[in-house]
């Protein structure tokens, strides 16, 4: 399993638009084959910064999503709202404490 963390910075006037896009697509993303978990975070001190956090079966599953019509559609609507270049990390989950 891998974890994908993406930092997204939006123009203030585009926050609601992004939230609408996310709400319209979140169940499709979460139910995409290979996606096991999806969360959205918003920075407490800077509301223009969001993070998506998702678990994927493998890098191949993530790549399949990134090359899908779903991703292409969501990304096309999202990328025009950015105030800064997005950043992304693919990491291994080493440990969880509950």
C-alpha positions in Angstrom: 0.0 0.0 0.0 1.1 3.6 -0.7 -0.2 6.9 0.6 -0.6 9.9 -1.7 -0.5 13.4 -0.2 -1.2 16.4 -2.4 -0.9 20.0 -1.4 -3.3 22.3 -3.3 -3.2 26.1 -3.0 -6.2 28.0 -4.4 -7.0 31.6 -5.0 -9.3 32.8 -2.2 -12.2 33.4 -4.6 -11.9 29.8 -5.9 -12.2 27.9 -2.6 -15.9 27.3 -2.9 -15.5 26.2 -6.5 -12.9 23.6 -5.4 -15.0 22.4 -2.5 -17.9 21.9 -5.0 -15.7 20.0 -7.4 -14.4 17.8 -4.6 -17.8 17.1 -3.2 -19.1 16.1 -6.7 -16.2 13.8 -7.3 -15.0 12.4 -3.9 -17.2 9.2 -4.0 -16.0 8.4 -7.5 -12.4 8.9 -6.5 -12.8 6.9 -3.3 -14.5 4.1 -5.2 -11.9 4.0 -8.0 -10.3 0.6 -8.2 -7.3 0.5 -5.9 -8.3 3.5 -3.7 -8.9 2.4 -0.1 -9.2 5.8 1.7 -9.6 9.5 0.9 -9.6 12.5 3.1 -9.5 16.3 2.5 -7.8 18.7 4.9 -7.8 22.5 5.0 -5.0 24.5 6.7 -6.2 26.1 10.0 -4.2 29.3 9.5 -4.4 29.6 5.7 -7.7 28.6 4.3 -6.5 28.7 0.7 -4.3 25.6 1.4 -5.8 22.1 1.1 -4.3 18.6 1.3 -5.7 15.4 -0.1 -4.6 12.2 1.6 -5.4 8.9 0.0 -4.4 5.2 0.3 -3.8 3.1 -2.8 -3.2 -0.6 -3.3 0.0 0.2 -5.3 1.7 2.7 -7.5 0.1 0.9 -10.5 -3.4 1.6 -9.0 -2.5 5.3 -8.5 -1.1 5.5 -12.0 -4.3 3.9 -13.4 -6.3 6.6 -11.6 -4.0 9.4 -12.8 -4.5 8.2 -16.4 -8.2 7.8 -16.1 -11.0 9.9 -17.6 -12.1 10.6 -14.0 -8.8 12.2 -13.1 -8.6 14.0 -16.4 -12.0 15.6 -15.9 -11.5 16.5 -12.2 -8.0 17.9 -12.8 -9.1 20.0 -15.7 -11.7 21.7 -13.6 -9.4 22.0 -10.5 -6.1 23.2 -12.0 -7.6 26.5 -13.3 -8.4 27.5 -9.7 -4.8 27.3 -8.3 -2.9 30.2 -6.8 0.3 28.2 -6.7 1.8 25.0 -8.2 0.5 21.9 -6.5 2.9 19.6 -4.7 2.5 15.8 -4.4 4.2 13.1 -2.4 3.9 9.3 -2.7 5.0 7.7 0.5 5.0 4.3 2.2 3.0 3.9 5.3 5.4 2.5 7.9 3.4 2.6 11.1 0.0 3.5 12.6 -0.7 4.0 16.2 -4.4 4.1 17.4 
